[in-house]
Amino acid sequence: MTPDGGRRTAADVTYGIDIGGTKVLGVALGPDHDVVADARVPTPTGGGAAVGSHVAAAVAQVVHDLDRALGAAGDAPVGVGAPGMVDRQGRLCFAPNLPHADGVDWTGLIGDRLPGRRIVIENDANLAVLAEHRLGAARGYRDVVMVTLGTGIGGGIVLDGRVQVGSAGFAGEIGHMVVDPAGPPCPCGRRGCWERFASGAGLGVLAREAALAGRLGEVVRLAGGDPESVRGEDVSAAAAAGDPAARRVIEEVGWWVGFGLANLAAVLDPECFVLGGGVAQAGDLLVEAARATFGELVEGGERRRLAVIVPAALGERAGAVGAALAARQGGLS
């Protein structure tokens, strides 16, 4: 309800929904860009042709939960961030980490469940960079690249103050730059993509290799004694507690992050890189390793102004906040 007891309308709030690997997270953004409510449900699991319908139903559930939390009239515009290659019509063309959803028409599926509302569908990392540029760690910069270090790696690009999506909407698929043609297989079908080394999946692989080699005793203890069960979260926890072996693994991932940032700088020359996602929450150790590697490897490092590398400010809400901003303005720009 509004302070005078009336029902909120679309003029008061917009909703942003982020479809993640484990949860569908929604926020309601007030007129001053403050989060006035949030809601979440688990992301539906299981494959098959119906996965898009199940996820669309979860999005609608989060929207209805926000309506109830605010006593809203049910007409707030909704922005939705989806992973993968989302075209300008809101169709998912390809998602390496969500293969059963290829071809899903998010605009149609979600719009059918939320009749009468304006629906904006965009790639989740594009929405995250919109939020960090407007409200978060990249405020004041005109040229920004956001790198979301999750299960894979997503990217969002701001040039001259505007989010860039490319001719078809697929710009920013930076996790699939090939950094080692002989490297490990990637779900996209190629080998040696950047996200195989610098993402949560990459952290897990490096950690399990070190654990099986007997170098991560404390991490294995945290994982219950089984080296094969070691996860990135176990490494981060041990590193935060000061375990030297775990810190070396985090630093190695940070090296790969900095390596990729140097490649991106050669093409885009941003003022600012924003590191988000679960892996970035490993903290200062990873960010400092990335900064050091970037300074060593970027072209003309001693003769150019180096881009700043900063952690994201909006945490897990960045994509959802960006989606609400996009809903408010009818798109990314």
LINJOWO-V108585 format. One record per helix or strand of 2 or more residues. SS is the DSSP state (H for helix, E for strand). FROM is the first residue (numbers start at 1). LEN is the number of residues. If there is no record, write none. Layout:
ss->SS from->FROM len->LEN
ss->SS from->FROM len->LEN
This chain:
ss->E from->14 len->6
ss->E from->23 len->7
ss->E from->35 len->8
ss->H from->51 len->20
ss->E from->78 len->5
ss->E from->85 len->2
ss->E from->91 len->4
ss->H from->99 len->3
ss->H from->106 len->8
ss->E from->119 len->5
ss->H from->124 len->12
ss->E from->144 len->6
ss->E from->153 len->7
ss->E from->162 len->3
ss->H from->174 len->3
ss->H from->195 len->4
ss->H from->200 len->13
ss->H from->217 len->6
ss->H from->227 len->3
ss->H from->232 len->9
ss->H from->244 len->25
ss->E from->272 len->5
ss->H from->279 len->4
ss->H from->284 len->14
ss->E from->308 len->4
ss->H from->315 len->15
